[in-house]
Amino acid sequence: MIRIPSPAGVTDDVAARFREEGFLVVDRLVDDDVVDEIRAAYDELIEGQVAARGDRLLGDLIRQVKHPSKDHPFFESNGAVDAGAELARRLFGRPRLTKVYEMLIDKPGGTPHETPWHQDVGYFGKPVAAPGTRTDLDDVQIWLALDPVDVDNGCMQFVPRKQGAPSLAHRVASGDADDEGRLIELDEPIDTATAVACPLQPGGCTVHLVGTPHYTGANLTDRPRRAYIFNIGPRAMAEASEQALASTWGDSARL
Ligand SMILES: O=C(O)CCC(=O)C(=O)O
């Protein structure tokens, strides 16, 4: 597994290995002050002090707030997005990458639901993207821990996969197949014996590509498991994502 202390640890070798393995761990993306700010805004959405249009149950099971910046301005731009964008620019050697997508996924203590093995590219079609969909995009998903996470409370786990390898077959695991909130899973075997679990401390993150298979377990503990998740990628992807949201939410998609 590639593990670097901070975004400054991205070397040419790290960037090349990231494209081969499809994921890496950053021990510290942001410092404790930023983590505290994110937790405060996160809790306002999860506890309902600020209402969010993207608040729902993923697959009718798992609490998710999609597009939090549309109802809470903190998520539009903050220290984590800045650090994540810098990290992605270093990994891909591309200066103009920007935030494409964002969500919160909350698994409080006692959450019995797994997030099944899947590739994010599986969500690119509805109900699922066809196998063989392209995965060579310079887009990363950053999964930032706001609490200490390990296997017992649902940390991220990955099976290594090279950037650009053809996407795998998916199916709907739960929820309405026609709805944005469906939960998907792989519909063909992968070698989970090679899975790598990525425990983190708050402020640490995992980073993965659209074709990297990943999974989180149930939260079997009495500890929280708050995750702030966002993508950094090419401006064209950000514009397409914004347009897709505007066609669903209308002009109210803009804060
Ligand atoms: O946090 C989770 O449970 C799942 C996260 C995930 O699948 C993702 O970030 O793509």
The ligand as an SDF file (V2000), in Angstrom:
LIG
                    3D

 10  9  0  0  0  0  0  0  0  0999 V2000
  -18.2360    5.5080    3.4000 O   0  0  0  0  0  0  0  0  0  0  0  0
  -18.7260    4.5010    2.9010 C   0  0  0  0  0  0  0  0  0  0  0  0
  -19.3350    3.6750    3.5530 O   0  0  0  0  0  0  0  0  0  0  0  0
  -18.6020    4.2230    1.4300 C   0  0  0  0  0  0  0  0  0  0  0  0
  -17.8470    5.2350    0.6860 C   0  0  0  0  0  0  0  0  0  0  0  0
  -17.7660    4.9530   -0.7730 C   0  0  0  0  0  0  0  0  0  0  0  0
  -18.1920    3.9640   -1.2780 O   0  0  0  0  0  0  0  0  0  0  0  0
  -17.1150    5.9310   -1.6070 C   0  0  0  0  0  0  0  0  0  0  0  0
  -16.5530    6.9160   -1.0880 O   0  0  0  0  0  0  0  0  0  0  0  0
  -17.1280    5.7560   -2.8410 O   0  0  0  0  0  0  0  0  0  0  0  0
  1  2  2  0
  2  3  1  0
  2  4  1  0
  4  5  1  0
  5  6  1  0
  6  7  2  0
  6  8  1  0
  8  9  2  0
  8 10  1  0
M  END
$$$$
